[in-house]
Amino acid sequence: MWQINFTLSPDAARRFGPFTQQNLGRQMAIVLDHHVTSAPTIQGKIEDSGEITGNFSQESAHELALTLRAGALPASIKYLEERTVGPSLGADSIRHGVQASVLSLIVVMLFMLVYYRLSGGNAVLALILNLIILWRFWGYSVPCLPCPASPALS
């Protein structure tokens, strides 16, 4: 007579113990791919380890043990949806990024004007002049800048 021994993780044991205690004397199906592989009767509370006994041949016990191993369970993949992403997604991302940058710049400028008053006005003016100077510099020197320096000025 062959038997299959198994052990459970602490988390699984915590959930499996009350279930087996409430269902003593009932059968519990072992299902794989919507097919009942075995339906042993629960004979006692199973917490951290257990055994499945019955009239197993060596081959059937080995097959059931393989079914119970988590790594041996086959997983099927069903494609629910497939999409192709085009270049318009990048253009949308750039447009949204520019809009977010402009909006955040306006919010920061308004905050500085309200909170710092005259000093905030000076800071806003300095920020605008700094942006103008950087954009002009960027327009004249793009081919001269190395690649790592170009994102710092954009």
C-alpha positions, 0 to 999 in steps of 0.5 A: 500500500502506497501513501503520499506525504505532503507539507504545507507552508505556515500560511497555508497550514493556518488556512487549511487547518480549520477547513479540514477540522470542519470537514472531517469524514468528507471527501476533498477533491484534488483538481487539476485542469478542471479534472478531479485527480483524486478525492481522498476522505479527510480523516483528521485535522491537517495543519503543517503536514499530512498524508494521503493513503489509499489503494494506490499503485506505485505509478498512481501514487507517483502521479498524484505526488507530481500533481500536488507539487506546486512546481509541477502544475502546468499553467495555461496562458489565454490571450484576452487582448493584444494591442499594438502601440504606435508613435502617437502614444509618444506624442501624446505623452510629450504633449501631456508632459509639456502641459503638466510642466506649464501648469506647474510653472504657473502654480509655482509662480502664483504661489511665489507672488501670493506668499512672497509678494514683491520678492516673489515678483522678483523671483518670477521675473528672474525665473522667466528671464532664466527660461528665455536665456536657456531657450536662446542658448539651446537654440544656438548650441544644440549641435555642440552639446554632448548627449548627456548635457542635452536633457539638463537644458530641456 
